[in-house]
């Protein structure tokens, strides 16, 4: 036995170089075989992933999914893992590349979304969330810099939001873009309001522009300063117009708003004082109007109803009150809130025959409102006229019609003059002294025209 092992050792010592070469050759052949098998397997994985990527880029949805399902059935778990890693790298590159193309406007939103829809079906593909979030941040920055539109920015966010990844940070950028878009819309509304001279509304808009949108925030502040300068003269004029129209509260609002930006301004202080005085003087409630009518007429407040409107006459505010007792209209009053005088309607066609007011009014044919002169004024007008004509008289009195007609030989002459029209005249009796007949004159309280009653006629003086 020892001799046998000895011969083997002797054989190895004698042929060791040949043995080593042979062993190395066999090992090399084995390694080459392994390498060829590994390379062929990798080539197969790379080929399959490239083919799938081709389908994806061409948006061949059905082919891509069918081919992917086929591969999953044929590949072993180990080989499928290698395919998924290879495919994931390529798919993530596609996502970023085509995301950039969409952002640049080289492809449309539908193209980008359909690409993502295919990728979502590849359930073994890993999506690099960090790369998508970084691209979403870049989209946010580009929108902030106005290099892409809101629709493009939100189109990207909406598309990548369908990927099977954590979307919290994606939604953060979506919210930021929406907030900036809303802020810019408000800025543009402010510009429109400024152009329409709605300065208060414009300033409110400019104050809402967010500081995060630095460029638009600075623009808004500049626009606000423009509004403050432009609105002074305009709002002062508007306030004066509102005051003239009797809208004293509105007039004050214009002035009070200006005073926020123009402190210690003498003109604004003076206007504010004037408008506050007018507001206090001319401010009557409907209840106060009805109570005043009740006081003048002696009619119980509970029985009175009125449709009340404000009306500006010669720069002053009056209250028009269409007044009813039950269903019967008893008058159309005009009320002066400054002195609480009540005027009843009277013209030659319409009269409510009320004598408890402080005077009368009528709507003239030219659309204006006319008030009757007072009895004392009518008396003074006649006295002046007689003096101008060098007619001597002792005194003039204004009497009611019934008493005045006692001094007329033929009362029917007066009645004929009046005719079927309402009698709107003041009757004046002129006393020329003892043993002289008293004379009767008619005075139109609106036109101030004077008529003398003679024996057979009534003639204008």
Buried (B, 14 or more C-beta within 10 A) or exposed (E): EEEEEEEEEEEEEEEEEEEEEEEEEEEEEEEEEEEEEEEEBEEBBBEBBEBBBEBBBEBBBEBBBEBBEEBBEEBEEEBBEBBBBBBBBBBBEBBBEBBEBBBEEEBEBEBBBBBBBBBEBBEBBBBBBEBBBEBBBBBBEBBBEEEBEBEBBBBBBBBBBEBBBEBEBBEBBBEBBBEBBEBBEBBEBBBEBBEEBBBBBBBBBBEBBBEEBEEBBEBBBEBBEBBBEBBBEEBBEBBBEBBEBBBBEBBBBBBEBBBEBBEEBEEBEEBBEBBBEBBEBBEBEEEBBBBBBBEBBEBEEEEBEBEBEBEEBEEBBBBBBBBBBEEEEBBBBBBBBEEBBBBBBBBBEEBBEBEEBBBBBBEEEEEEBBBBBBBEBBBEBBBEBBEEEEEEBEEBBBBEBEEBBEBBEBBEBBEEBBEEEBBBBBBBBBBBEEEEEBBBBBBBBBEBEBBBBBEEEBEEE
